[in-house]
Amino acid sequence: MEIIFFTLLLVVGGLLWLGLIAIALGAYYLLGRLILKSMRQAFLRPGTAQITAYEIWTPDLKEDDAEDARPLIRLALDCERHGQHFRLNLGPLTCQELFAALDQPVHRAACWMTIEDWQQLLQGRWITVACDPGRTEAILTSQVRAKREMLVAALLALATIVLLALLQT
């Protein structure tokens, strides 16, 4: 009886150990994908895109993920890169991010413009974004700068860790 209990305990412990290893490997896989996506976005070059359509909505504060009630904007873009045109989506963006991308001054009251004001601001407007035709997405140039800064910081941290490991040996 003790052998069966010991064997069962060993099997359950082994399965738990394998489960923990599988969870750790899955986390490393997801982290690797996130790092590769950030690296790919960090090396995107800015291009120009024309705003062809837009959607503005106000988040519901009763939802768990809504931080505030300011409008969010999603843009449909006709992107041009190396003479090729393709359609991409950008967003959801806060109005502060959008005004900064359009080189417009940001005002708190500007987020609450009327539909006609939004149409006048966005209709046929050109914007500088980083277009990724392979992934059919676009990101703001400020986001590309942030990704580059994050990549440089990660490389410096990795180099520091490697240097410390080499100095300890």
N, C-alpha and C positions, 0 to 999 in steps of 0.2 A: 504494500500500500504506500509506503514511504517513497519507493522508487517511482511509482506512477505520479505521485504528487510532485516530486522533484523534477521529473521529466516534463510534466505539464507546466510547472513554474518556469523551467528553462525554455520551453517552446513559446510561452506567452511573453517572457522577457525578450527573447530573440525577435519575436514579431513586433514588439514595441520598439526595440532598437532599430529594426529595419524601417519601421514607420517614421521614426525620428530622422533617420538618414534620408528617406524619401522626401520628407518635408524640407530638410535643409537643402537638398539638391534642387528641389523645385524653387525655393527662395533664391538660390544662386542663379538659376536659369532666368527667373523673372528680373532679377537685378542686372544680369548681363544684358538682357534685351533692352532694359531701360537705359543702361549706359550706352549701348550701341545706337539706340534711337537718338539720344542726346548728342552723341558724337556726330551722327549723320546730319542732324539739324544744325549743329555748330558750324559745319562746313558749307552750308547752303549760301549761295550768293544772292544778294538782293536783285530783284527785278521789278518791273512795273506791272501793275495790273489795273484794269478798269473795273469799277464797281458796276455790275450789271443788274443786281437785285439785292435787296436787303430785307431782313425780318427783324422787327423790334418787339420785344415782349418784356413784361414786368414779372419778375419771379414772385411766387406766392410765399409770403413769410410764414405760412403755416407748414410749409414743407421743411423737412429736416435740413436739407443742404442749402437753403437760401440764406445768404448772409445779410442782405439788405434788399430794399425794394426798388433800387435804381434799375433802370432798363438795361437789358442785355441786347446786343446787336450781333446778328449773324449776317455775313456778307457773302454773296456769290460774285466771284471774280472771273474776268477774262484775262488770264495771265499770259504775258509774252516773255519768252526766254529763248535767246539765240534764234530769233525769227520764227519760232513756233508759238502757236496760240493754243491754249487749253483752258478748260473751266475748272476752277477750284473753289473750295469753300474756306472761309476764315471765320473763326469764332467758336463759341460766343465770346464777345468782347464787352468789357465795361465801357461806358461812355468816355471815361478818362483815357483808357488805352486807345480808343478810336480817335479822339480829338488829338492826342499826341501823334498818332500815326498820320493824321491829315495835316500836321503842322498848324493846328488851330489852338488858340488859347483855351485852357480848360477852366470852365466855370461850373460850380455846383448846380446852378439853375439851368445850365445848358442841357443837362441830362433829361430835363422834363419838357423838351421842345414838343411842339405839335407835329402831327404827321406831315403837314405841308412844309414845316421847317426842316424836318429830317429829309424829306424828298428833295428840297432845294439844296441841302448840304451834300447829299450822297449821290444823286442822280448823275450818272456819266462821269463821275470823279475818278481821277487816277490816284493810286496809292502805291507806295514803295513797300513791297513785302518780299519775303524769301519764298519762292515757289518750289515745291517739290513735286514734279509731275509723276514720278514713280509711285508716290503715296497719295496722290490727288489731295494734297493739303497745302496750306500756306500758313506761314507764321510771320509775325511782325518782326521787323528788323531789331527792335528793342529786345525781343525774346531771343533772337540769334545772338546778340551781344551777351545776354545773360548766360546762354548756353556755353559760349566761348569762355566767359569768365569762370564758370563752373568747371569746365574741362581743364583749364589752366590750373585752378586750385586743386583739382583731383590729381593731376599729374605731379604737381609740387608735393602733395601729401604722399603720393606713392614713391616719389624719388627720395623723400625724407625717410620713409620707412625702410626702403632698400638700403640707403646709406647707413642708417642706424644698425640695421642687421649686419651689414658688412663690417662696421666698426667693432661690433661685439665679438666677431669671430677672430 
